[in-house]
Amino acid sequence: MKTKVLTAHVPLPLAEKIDQLATRLERPRGWIVKQALAAWIEQEEERQRLTLEALADVDDGHVIDHQAVQDWADSLSMDSPLPAPHK
């Protein structure tokens, strides 16, 4: 696999934590950074997918009335809370 060198300035405490992890895991610093970056990118891609899915639901009219949600939330501290609202 081809690679590309990226340079980033990180706060010293974060760099020290990376060094500690590298030592503990007996892995190079670059491996730690690649793992972290890959996980963050995967999380952001999933967040984007879920956002687009949610926006499509709104466009299709699959929403719950704000007042119904507010009434339900307000009832949660009562002895007999309202059932959760549904689409």
N, C-alpha and C positions, 0 to 999 in steps of 0.2 A: 504494500500500500504506500502510495506517495504521501509525504508529509510536508507540512509548512510550519516554519517557526513563527510563533506569535510572541510578542513581548507585551508584558503588562506590569504595571506598577501596583503592588499590593501593600497594604499596611503591614508594618513589621510584625505585629502580633499574629496576623494571619499567616505570614511567611514562616514564622516560628512554629505555628501549629502544623503547617504542611511538613516542615522538617521533622517534627516529632512523629507524625504519622508515618512518614517515609521510613524513619528509623525503626519504629515499632513493627511495621508491616514488612520490613526488609524489601522495600520497593523504591525505585528512583522517584525523585520529586516530580518529574514529568508525568509519571504514571498516575500519581495522586491527582495532579491537576487535570489530566485527561479524563479520569473517572468522574471527577466533580463536574467538569464542563459538560460531559456527555449526559450526566444525570440532569443537570439544570436545563439543557436544551430539550431533553425528552419531556421534562415537566412543563416547559413553556409551550411546546408543541401540543401537548395534551390540553393545556389551558386554552389555547387558541381553538382547538377542535371543539371543546365544550362550549366556548363562547359562541362560535358559529352555530352550533346545534341549538343553543338557547335562543339565539336571535331568530333562527328559522322557526322555532316554536312560537315566538311572539308574532312573527309574520303570519303564521298559520292560525293565529287567534287562540293558541293554547296557553292561556294565562288565567291567573286567579285574581279576582277583584281585591284590590288593596284593602278596602274596608273589611272584607271577610277575613283576611289574614290578620288585620289589626284586632278585630273582635275576638278571634281565636286566641291570639297571643295574650290579650288582656285577660281572657278567661282562665289562663293556665294557673294563676294563683288562687283560683276559686276551688271550692269543694267539688263542684261538678263542672269541669272544663268542657267547652264546646268541642265537638269532633273536629278534627283537622279539615280544613277546606280542601276540596278536590277540583280538578279541572273539569 
